[in-house]
Amino acid sequence: MRTLRSSTGLLALAITADVGAGGHMASVKAQEAKGAGERLERETDIAARNVYSPADFARFAPRTALDLIEQIPGFDVSNSESGRGFGQANENLLINGKRVSSKSTSTADQLARIPVGNVVRIELVDGATLDIPGLSGRVANIIVEQGTASGLFEWRPQLSTGPAEPRLFEGEISLTGTMEAVDYTIALDNNASSRGSRGPAIFTDASGVIDDRTNLAKSQYNSPTLNGSFALDIAPQIIANINVSAGLEIFRSREREGRTAGNPLPSFEERFRTTNDKWNYEIGGDITFPLGPGQLKLIALDAFEDGDLLSRSLLEQDDEPTSGTRYTRASETGERIGRGEYNWGMLGAEWQLSAEVAFNRLDQVGRLFSYDPAAQDYVETVFPSGTGGVREDRYETLLSVSFPITPRLSLQLAGGGEYSQISQTGANALSRSFQRPKGSFNLGWAPSDGLDINVEIARRVGQLNFEDFLASVDLSDDQASAGNNDLRPPQNWDIQLEIAKGLGPWGSATLTFFEERVEDLVLIVPVAGGGEASGNIDDARRTGLNLNGTLLFEPLGAPGAQLEIELELEDSQVVDPVTAIERRFDGNNPFELRFDFRHDVPASFFAWGATFVNADRAANYRVREFFFDHQRSTFGAVFVEHKNLLGTTMQVRLGNVFDGVSTLRRTVYDGPRDTAPVRFTENRRRKSGQSINFTISGNF
């Protein structure tokens, strides 16, 4: 899946080195390189571009293409949002001028499997100058060429001074190369986590402290996945890609809460255990070929996931019968997508007409049980709203055009819409249809070398979580949500202004302002009978700014040292569906500041550095409670790295040096928050200790 051309759907846009392929493949590359060179020349006239080579980052001893991207001054990789079909591009990374035709694997993941020796250069370009709808702001285009067979590996074990179990099996190994006319990448990776924390939980009411408990929680997660990606040269200018992946997700958690020694109340112990196991696969592919005056790209994907959740609680206390609850959920989710993109040049502009169909489904069986002390077992109770199915059939068409207005000003316009039908089966069967406009306006301006200004105005449609249509239970948090068969997909008007400024020998900085106007925002709302469920809010707003910068210390006499700064400020307003008072979005933090310092010691293989993070947290709201539930607000870490230890790179990182705690502060009411009195408050602060992380990476 990390094959160079399978990542892009086409051969390299521009090959600056003689790869000596010969024969049929050389003919294809030569033809595409010729057209790519003309296009790159035109784009160079439109806007000043920053170009980096692997040699610019030699002091970091990079091993993969992703290592290079992570060191670009003032550039931050945007997160991929792949919930609604393929749609328009939403990452700020390209490989050979093309985006990745995959949902289970991001472009950043793809880059992590490209050896640095295969990277020709990296270009920072304005998204509006490209004929890829949806791109805005600065985009990193990584030009790569396939090489001989080579492999990469990375092992990331973690130890902890706290109660977390050792994490020993996180890592990745991949092999990429060329065989005949096929480029291939095969990779086995495991994303893993192991967490543990313990600490006091204090309960109070109007009279003061009413209970004092100790809480211990542990969890482990592993997701081993096998990936394969293959790019085939079928004929001149006809390239096909096949991407396959299959994997498991294994989650285990347990929590125990009991009264502290000396507590005058009767003994109390409550235990929670959760297992959540899944298996999944994804098969996808694309083919690009010339058609008339342009090129047609066809994409197809089939994805499936089967999951089994089991959560149970058991409460034992003096003079009271044992009680508890068990909740199980068996679910199957699937997605099938077909998409076509036709690109052509006309009237001095680049045009694209796209059409997409997507079929999503969820089938779920939820069951609820109560513990019967007489039978000493769980007995099933009626829970019909937890079982059912959800289907969405969606059809989308968009037309886009990209063209230069002046040599330093370019414009991209896209417009179209989608039609979707959502139907639910089960206890609350219902079928509805929606017609929604979509489109974007992107303007890229480079008033001078080293300064790029980008403006985007977009109309977008969000993706619903199908599990919100059906009832569910969270035993650990003592929460139950009713299903809602009347949910509507949210819609956004998004406005974004990005200003990127090169600071010469001092580094670079990017400042982004954003404004979101949201219709049909999904929040927890009251429902008939005194319950709660996910529902829609008519109008909401979110605004803020992000600053991402890199300060180089060489002008100050400290070569090899740099400081990366990330600042996020945000404000949001939504009318609370319970109190009718304006408040923030659930969990959207108003402030976060991060510093990453790194010093690569000149004339040595050593580097060292430190991280500092501080954040203000926002509350979450339900009908009968509001709460702050978050990991540590202040975090620090230090690391030391050796870049050639027996041919490998090894880093040792000590995390949570300030001994930050995870926090739960919640206020629970006897009924809806607007009318009922406070029942109790809970203040829980659990320590996790320090983490010791090792990263060992190399080539073979």
C-alpha positions in Angstrom: 0.0 0.0 0.0 3.0 2.2 0.2 4.2 1.5 -3.3 5.2 4.7 -4.9 2.9 4.7 -7.8 0.1 2.8 -6.2 0.0 5.6 -3.7 -0.7 8.1 -6.5 -2.6 6.3 -9.2 -0.1 7.5 -11.8 3.6 7.4 -12.5 5.8 10.2 -11.3 4.9 13.7 -12.4 8.5 14.7 -12.9 11.6 12.4 -12.9 14.8 14.4 -12.6 17.1 11.5 -12.5 17.7 8.8 -15.2 16.2 5.7 -13.7 17.3 3.5 -16.6 14.1 1.5 -16.6 14.2 0.8 -20.4 11.5 -0.8 -22.5 7.8 -0.3 -22.0 8.0 1.3 -18.5 10.6 3.8 -19.6 8.4 4.9 -22.5 5.5 5.5 -20.1 7.6 7.4 -17.7 9.1 9.5 -20.4 5.7 10.5 -21.8 4.3 11.4 -18.4 7.5 13.2 -17.4 7.3 15.4 -20.5 3.7 16.5 -19.7 4.5 16.9 -16.0 7.4 19.1 -16.8 5.3 21.4 -18.8 2.7 21.6 -16.1 5.3 22.2 -13.4 6.7 25.0 -15.5 3.3 26.6 -15.7 2.7 26.3 -12.0 6.1 27.8 -11.2 4.9 30.9 -13.1 1.7 31.0 -11.1 3.2 31.1 -7.6 6.6 31.0 -5.9 7.2 27.5 -4.6 9.5 26.2 -1.9 11.5 23.1 -3.0 13.3 20.8 -0.6 15.6 17.8 -1.3 16.5 15.0 1.1 19.9 16.6 1.5 18.3 19.6 3.2 17.3 17.3 6.1 20.4 15.2 6.3 21.2 16.2 9.8 18.1 14.4 11.0 19.3 11.1 9.4 15.8 10.5 7.9 14.9 7.0 6.8 11.4 7.5 5.3 9.6 10.2 3.2 7.5 10.9 6.2 10.6 11.8 8.2 11.3 14.5 5.7 7.8 15.9 5.8 7.9 16.2 9.6 10.9 18.4 9.4 9.7 21.0 6.9 9.7 24.4 8.7 6.3 25.7 9.5 4.4 22.9 7.8 1.9 20.7 9.7 0.3 17.6 8.3 -3.5 17.9 8.3 -5.6 15.0 9.6 -7.5 13.0 7.0 -11.3 12.9 7.3 -12.4 9.8 5.4 -15.9 9.3 6.8 -17.9 10.3 3.7 -16.9 8.3 0.7 -13.8 9.6 -1.2 -15.2 13.0 -2.1 -12.8 15.8 -2.5 -9.2 15.9 -1.2 -8.9 16.8 2.5 -5.3 16.1 3.2 -2.4 18.5 2.5 -0.1 15.8 1.2 0.3 14.5 -2.4 2.6 11.8 -3.9 3.7 12.6 -7.4 1.0 15.2 -7.7 -1.8 12.8 -6.9 -3.8 11.9 -3.8 -4.1 8.4 -2.3 -7.1 6.3 -3.4 -7.5 4.6 -0.1 -9.6 5.1 3.1 -8.0 2.8 5.5 -4.5 4.2 4.9 -3.7 7.9 4.9 -1.0 9.6 2.8 1.1 10.0 5.8 1.0 6.3 6.4 2.0 5.7 2.8 5.0 8.0 3.2 6.2 6.1 6.2 6.8 3.2 3.9 8.7 5.0 1.2 12.5 4.9 1.8 14.2 8.3 1.8 16.4 7.2 -1.0 13.4 7.1 -3.3 12.5 10.7 -2.7 13.6 13.1 -5.5 12.3 16.3 -3.9 9.4 17.9 -1.9 7.5 20.9 -3.3 5.4 23.2 -1.2 2.6 24.5 -3.5 -0.6 26.4 -3.2 -3.5 24.0 -3.3 -5.5 26.4 -5.5 -2.9 26.0 -8.3 -3.6 22.3 -8.7 -6.4 20.6 -10.5 -7.4 18.6 -7.4 -10.7 19.9 -6.0 -10.8 20.4 -2.2 -7.1 21.3 -1.7 -6.4 24.7 0.0 -3.5 26.3 1.7 0.0 24.9 1.5 0.3 21.4 0.1 3.4 19.2 0.2 3.9 17.3 -3.1 6.4 14.5 -2.7 8.1 13.5 -5.9 9.4 9.9 -5.7 10.7 7.3 -8.0 10.7 3.5 -7.4 14.0 1.9 -6.5 15.3 -1.6 -6.0 13.8 -3.9 -3.4 14.3 -2.5 0.1 12.8 -2.8 3.5 12.1 -0.6 6.5 11.3 -1.6 10.1 10.4 0.3 13.3 9.8 -1.1 16.8 8.2 1.1 19.4 8.1 -0.6 22.8 6.9 1.3 25.9 7.4 0.8 29.7 5.7 2.7 32.5 6.4 3.6 36.1 2.7 3.5 36.7 0.2 0.7 36.6 0.1 0.4 32.8 1.3 -3.0 31.4 4.3 -3.0 29.1 3.6 -2.3 25.4 5.9 -4.6 23.5 4.4 -5.2 20.1 3.9 -1.8 18.4 5.8 -1.4 15.2 5.9 -1.9 11.5 7.9 -3.8 8.9 7.6 -3.2 5.1 9.1 -4.3 1.9 8.9 -2.3 -1.4 10.3 -2.9 -4.8 9.6 -3.7 -8.5 9.0 -7.0 -10.2 8.6 -6.9 -14.0 6.1 -4.2 -14.6 4.6 -4.2 -11.1 5.6 -2.0 -8.2 4.7 -3.6 -4.9 4.7 -2.8 -1.2 3.9 -5.4 1.5 3.7 -4.2 5.1 2.7 -5.6 8.5 2.0 -3.1 11.2 0.6 -3.0 14.7 -0.8 0.2 16.2 -0.9 -0.5 20.0 -1.5 1.3 23.3 -1.3 0.3 26.9 -2.7 2.6 29.6 -3.1 2.5 33.3 -3.9 5.0 36.1 -5.0 5.1 39.7 -6.1 7.7 42.1 -8.9 9.0 44.4 -12.5 9.7 43.5 -14.2 12.1 45.8 -18.1 12.4 45.8 -19.8 15.4 47.4 -23.3 16.9 47.7 -24.7 20.0 49.4 -23.7 18.6 52.8 -20.1 18.0 51.9 -18.1 14.9 51.2 -20.3 11.8 51.0 -17.9 9.2 49.7 -14.2 8.7 49.3 -13.0 6.0 46.9 -10.0 4.7 45.0 -10.1 4.0 41.3 -7.8 1.9 39.2 -8.1 1.5 35.4 -6.1 -0.4 32.8 -6.5 -0.9 29.1 -4.7 -2.5 26.2 -5.2 -2.2 22.4 -3.6 -3.9 19.4 -4.5 -3.7 15.7 -2.3 -5.9 13.6 -2.9 -5.2 9.9 -1.4 -6.8 6.8 -1.3 -4.4 3.8 -0.5 -5.0 0.2 -0.3 -2.5 -2.7 0.5 -3.2 -6.3 0.8 -0.8 -9.3 0.6 -2.2 -12.8 1.7 -0.7 -16.1 -1.0 -2.2 -18.3 -0.1 -0.1 -21.4 1.4 3.3 -22.3 -0.4 5.9 -20.2 -2.6 3.3 -18.6 -1.8 2.7 -14.9 -3.8 0.5 -12.5 -3.4 0.1 -8.7 -4.7 -2.5 -6.4 -4.8 -2.0 -2.6 -5.7 -4.6 -0.1 -5.6 -4.7 3.7 -6.9 -7.0 6.4 -6.6 -6.7 10.1 -7.8 -7.3 13.7 -8.6 -4.9 16.5 -8.3 -6.3 20.0 -9.3 -4.1 23.0 -9.3 -5.0 26.7 -10.0 -2.8 29.7 -10.8 -3.2 33.3 -11.6 -0.8 36.1 -12.1 -1.2 39.8 -13.4 1.3 42.3 -13.7 0.8 46.0 -14.0 2.7 49.2 -10.7 3.8 50.9 -9.5 2.4 54.1 -11.0 4.2 57.1 -14.2 5.2 55.1 -17.1 4.9 57.7 -19.5 3.7 55.0 -20.1 0.0 54.3 -17.5 -1.7 52.1 -18.1 -1.1 48.4 -16.4 -2.5 45.3 -17.5 -2.0 41.7 -15.7 -3.7 38.8 -16.0 -3.1 35.0 -14.6 -5.2 32.2 -14.8 -4.5 28.5 -13.7 -6.5 25.5 -14.1 -5.1 22.0 -12.8 -7.3 19.2 -13.1 -6.6 15.4 -11.8 -7.9 12.1 -11.9 -6.0 8.9 -10.8 -5.8 5.3 -10.6 -3.3 2.5 -10.2 -4.0 -1.2 -9.8 -1.1 -3.5 -8.3 -0.1 -6.8 -8.1 2.6 -9.5 -7.2 2.8 -13.1 -6.2 5.9 -15.1 -6.3 6.1 -18.9 -6.5 8.7 -21.7 -10.0 9.5 -23.0 -10.6 12.1 -25.6 -8.8 15.4 -24.7 -8.2 14.3 -21.1 -7.8 11.5 -18.6 -10.3 9.4 -16.8 -9.7 7.8 -13.4 -12.0 5.1 -12.1 -11.9 4.2 -8.4 -13.7 1.3 -6.6 -13.6 0.2 -3.0 -15.2 -2.4 -0.8 -14.7 -2.3 3.0 -16.2 -4.5 5.8 -15.9 -4.7 9.6 -17.3 -7.2 12.0 -17.2 -6.2 15.7 -18.2 -7.8 19.0 -18.4 -5.7 22.2 -18.9 -7.1 25.7 -19.1 -4.8 28.7 -20.1 -5.8 32.2 -20.2 -4.4 35.7 -20.6 -6.0 39.1 -21.3 -4.1 42.3 -20.7 -5.7 45.7 -21.4 -3.9 49.0 -22.2 -4.9 52.6 -25.9 -5.7 53.4 -26.9 -5.3 49.8 -27.5 -7.9 47.1 -24.9 -8.1 44.4 -26.0 -6.1 41.3 -24.6 -5.4 37.9 -25.3 -5.0 34.1 -24.0 -6.6 31.0 -24.2 -5.1 27.6 -23.3 -6.8 24.3 -23.3 -5.5 20.8 -22.6 -7.5 17.6 -22.3 -5.2 14.6 -21.4 -5.4 10.9 -20.5 -2.3 8.9 -19.8 -2.1 5.2 -19.0 0.5 2.6 -18.9 0.3 -1.2 -17.8 3.2 -3.3 -17.5 3.8 -7.0 -16.0 7.1 -8.3 -15.0 8.5 -11.6 -12.9 11.6 -12.2 -12.4 13.1 -15.7 -9.7 15.7 -16.1 -9.0 17.8 -19.1 -7.5 21.1 -20.1 -9.6 23.8 -21.9 -9.5 27.6 -22.2 -6.2 27.8 -20.3 -7.7 26.1 -17.3 -7.7 22.6 -15.7 -11.2 21.0 -15.4 -12.5 18.0 -13.5 -15.9 16.4 -13.6 -16.4 13.8 -10.9 -19.3 11.5 -10.0 -19.5 9.2 -6.9 -21.8 6.6 -5.6 -21.5 5.2 -2.0 -23.5 2.6 -0.1 -23.0 2.4 3.6 -24.6 0.1 6.0 -24.7 -0.9 9.7 -26.4 -4.1 11.1 -26.4 -4.3 14.9 -27.8 -6.5 17.6 -27.6 -5.0 21.1 -28.6 -6.9 24.2 -28.9 -5.9 27.8 -28.7 -8.0 30.9 -29.2 -7.4 34.6 -27.4 -9.4 37.3 -29.7 -11.8 39.3 -28.1 -12.6 42.7 -30.4 -15.6 43.1 -29.3 -17.1 39.9 -25.8 -15.7 40.3 -25.8 -14.8 36.6 -26.9 -12.1 34.2 -30.5 -12.3 33.0 -31.5 -10.7 29.7 -33.9 -7.7 29.8 -36.0 -6.2 27.0 -33.9 -3.9 24.8 -35.5 -3.7 21.4 -34.2 -0.3 20.4 -30.6 -1.6 20.5 -31.2 -3.9 17.5 -31.6 -2.8 13.9 -30.0 -1.6 10.7 -29.1 1.6 9.0 -28.5 2.2 5.3 -27.4 5.2 3.3 -27.2 5.4 -0.4 -25.5 8.5 -1.7 -24.9 10.0 -5.1 -22.6 13.0 -5.8 -21.6 15.1 -8.8 -19.1 18.0 -8.9 -17.6 20.2 -11.6 -14.4 22.1 -10.8 -12.1 24.4 -12.7 -8.6 25.7 -11.8 -6.9 28.5 -13.6 -4.3 31.3 -13.1 -5.6 34.9 -13.0 -2.2 36.5 -12.9 1.3 34.9 -12.6 0.9 35.1 -8.8 -2.8 34.7 -8.4 -4.8 31.5 -9.0 -8.4 30.4 -8.5 -10.2 27.1 -8.1 -14.0 26.8 -8.2 -16.1 23.7 -7.6 -19.8 23.2 -7.5 -22.4 20.5 -7.4 -24.4 18.5 -4.9 -25.4 15.2 -3.5 -28.6 13.2 -3.1 -28.8 10.6 -0.3 -31.4 8.3 1.2 -31.1 7.1 4.8 -33.3 4.2 6.0 -33.5 2.4 9.3 -34.8 -1.0 10.1 -35.8 -2.5 13.4 -38.0 -1.1 16.2 -38.0 2.5 14.7 -38.0 1.9 11.0 -37.9 5.1 8.9 -36.7 6.2 5.5 -35.8 9.8 4.4 -34.0 11.5 1.5 -31.9 14.6 1.3 -30.6 16.9 -1.4 -27.6 19.0 -0.4 -25.5 21.6 -2.4 -21.7 21.3 -2.1 -18.9 23.4 -3.5 -15.8 25.5 -2.8 -14.0 28.7 -3.7 -10.2 28.7 -3.3 -7.9 31.6 -4.0 -4.1 31.4 -3.9 -1.9 34.5 -3.9 1.8 34.7 -3.7 2.5 38.5 -3.5 6.2 37.9 -3.0 8.7 35.1 -2.8 8.3 33.4 0.6 4.8 34.7 1.2 1.7 32.7 0.4 -1.9 33.7 1.1 -4.8 31.3 0.6 -8.5 31.8 1.1 -11.1 29.0 1.0 -14.9 29.2 1.3 -16.6 25.8 1.2 -20.0 24.2 1.6 -19.6 20.7 3.0 -21.9 17.9 4.2 -20.8 15.8 7.2 -21.1 12.1 7.9 -23.4 10.7 10.5 -22.4 8.0 13.0 -24.8 5.2 12.3 -24.5 3.9 15.9 -26.3 7.0 17.0 -29.5 5.7 15.3 -29.7 2.8 17.8 -29.8 2.7 21.6 -26.5 2.0 23.5 -25.2 1.8 27.0 -21.9 2.9 28.6 -21.5 1.1 31.9 -18.3 2.7 33.1 -19.7 6.2 32.7 -23.2 5.2 33.8 -24.8 6.6 30.6 -27.5 5.3 28.4 -28.4 6.8 25.0 -31.7 6.2 23.2 -31.7 5.7 19.5 -32.8 8.5 17.1 -34.1 7.6 13.7 -34.6 11.2 12.7 -30.9 12.3 12.6 -29.9 14.6 9.7 -26.3 14.9 8.3 -24.7 18.2 9.5 -23.8 20.9 6.9 -21.0 23.5 7.2 -20.1 26.8 5.7 -16.3 26.9 6.2 -14.2 30.0 5.7 -10.4 29.7 6.1 -7.5 32.2 5.6 -4.0 30.8 5.6 -0.9 33.0 5.6 2.5 31.2 5.2 5.7 33.3 5.6 9.2 32.2 5.1 11.6 33.7 7.6 14.8 33.0 5.8 17.5 31.6 8.0 15.2 32.0 11.0 12.6 29.4 9.7 9.0 29.6 8.7 5.5 30.2 10.1 2.0 29.5 9.0 -1.0 31.4 10.5 -4.5 30.1 9.8 -7.8 31.8 10.7 -11.1 29.8 10.4 -14.8 30.2 10.8 -17.4 27.5 10.6 -21.2 27.9 10.4 -22.8 24.6 11.2 -26.4 23.5 10.5 -27.8 20.4 12.1 -24.9 20.0 14.5 -25.1 16.6 16.3 -25.3 16.8 20.1 -26.9 14.9 23.0 -30.5 16.2 23.3 -33.5 15.4 25.6 -36.1 12.9 24.2 -39.6 11.9 25.3 -39.8 9.9 28.5 -36.9 11.8 30.2 -34.1 10.1 28.3 -31.4 11.4 26.0 -30.1 10.7 22.5 -28.0 12.2 19.7 -30.0 14.9 18.0 -29.6 17.9 15.7 -29.1 21.6 16.6 -30.2 24.0 14.0 -27.4 26.5 14.1 -23.9 26.7 15.7 -20.6 28.5 15.1 -16.9 27.8 15.6 -14.1 30.2 15.0 -10.4 30.4 15.9 -6.8 30.4 14.7 -3.9 28.0 14.4 -0.2 29.0 14.4 2.5 26.6 13.3 6.1 27.8 13.1 9.7 26.6 13.2 12.4 28.8 14.7 16.0 27.9 13.7 18.7 28.8 16.1 21.6 28.8 13.7 21.6 32.7 13.4 21.9 32.7 17.2 25.1 30.6 17.1 23.4 27.2 17.8 23.5 25.2 14.6 21.4 22.1 14.6 18.9 23.5 17.1 15.3 24.4 16.4 12.0 25.1 18.2 8.6 24.1 16.7 5.6 26.1 18.0 2.0 25.1 17.7 -0.8 27.4 19.1 -4.5 26.7 18.8 -7.1 29.2 19.9 -10.8 28.4 19.5 -14.2 29.7 20.4 -17.6 28.1 19.7 -21.2 28.9 20.4 -24.2 26.6 20.4 -27.5 27.0 22.3 -27.7 24.3 24.9 -30.7 22.0 24.1 -31.4 21.6 27.8 -30.9 25.1 29.4 -31.4 27.2 26.2 -28.2 29.1 27.2 -25.3 29.6 24.8 -22.2 27.5 25.5 -19.2 25.9 23.8 -19.2 22.7 21.7 -18.7 19.5 23.6 -15.0 18.9 24.3 -13.6 21.6 21.9 -10.7 22.9 23.9 -10.3 26.7 23.8 -6.5 26.8 24.0 -3.6 24.5 23.4 0.1 25.5 23.2 2.9 23.1 22.2 6.7 23.5 22.1 9.0 20.9 20.5 12.7 21.6 20.9 15.3 19.5 19.1 19.1 19.8 18.9 21.1 17.7 16.4 24.6 18.0 17.8 26.9 19.0 14.9 29.6 16.6 13.9 28.0 13.7 15.9 25.3 11.1 15.7 23.5 12.5 18.7 20.3 14.5 19.1 18.3 15.5 22.2 15.2 17.5 22.8 12.1 18.2 24.9 8.4 18.7 24.5 6.0 20.9 26.5 2.2 21.0 26.1 -0.4 23.0 28.0 -4.1 23.1 27.3 -7.4 24.5 28.7 -10.2 21.9 28.6 -13.8 22.3 27.6 -16.8 20.5 29.2 -19.0 17.8 27.8 -22.8 18.0 28.3 -25.6 15.5 28.6 -29.2 16.0 29.7 -28.6 15.1 33.4 -24.9 16.0 33.8 -22.0 18.0 32.5 -18.4 16.9 33.0 -14.7 17.4 32.2 -13.0 14.1 31.2 -9.5 14.5 29.8 -6.0 13.4 29.9 -3.3 15.6 31.5 -3.6 19.3 30.7 0.2 19.9 31.2 2.6 17.4 29.6 6.3 17.3 29.3 8.8 14.9 27.7 12.6 14.7 27.0 14.4 12.5 24.6 17.9 11.5 23.5 18.6 9.9 20.1 21.5 8.1 18.4 21.2 8.1 14.6 23.7 5.3 13.8 23.7 2.7 16.5 24.8 -0.5 14.8 23.2 0.9 11.6 19.8 1.8 13.3 18.3 4.9 14.7 17.4 4.6 18.4 15.5 7.1 20.5 14.7 6.9 24.2 11.9 9.3 25.4 10.7 9.9 28.9 7.1 11.1 28.9 4.9 12.9 31.5 7.9 14.3 33.4 5.5 16.7 35.2 3.5 13.8 36.6 0.3 15.1 35.0 -3.0 13.3 35.9 -6.1 12.3 34.0 -9.1 14.1 35.3 -12.9 13.5 35.6 -15.0 16.2 37.2 -18.7 15.8 36.7 -21.9 17.2 38.2 -24.9 14.9 38.1 -28.5 16.2 38.5 -31.7 14.5 39.7 -33.2 15.3 36.3 -32.7 17.7 33.4 -30.0 20.3 34.2 -32.3 23.3 33.8 -34.8 22.3 36.5 -33.5 19.5 38.7 -31.2 20.0 41.8 -27.7 18.7 41.9 -27.6 15.1 43.0 -23.8 14.8 43.5 -20.5 15.8 42.1 -17.5 13.5 41.4 -13.9 14.6 41.3 -11.5 11.9 40.1 -7.8 12.4 39.5 -5.8 9.4 38.4 -2.0 9.3 38.1 -0.4 7.2 35.3 3.3 7.7 36.2 6.0 8.3 33.6 6.3 6.5 30.3 9.6 5.3 28.8 9.3 5.0 25.1 11.9 3.3 22.8 11.9 3.8 19.0 14.3 1.6 17.0 14.2 2.0 13.2 16.3 0.8 10.3 16.6 -0.4 6.8 17.2 -3.8 5.2 
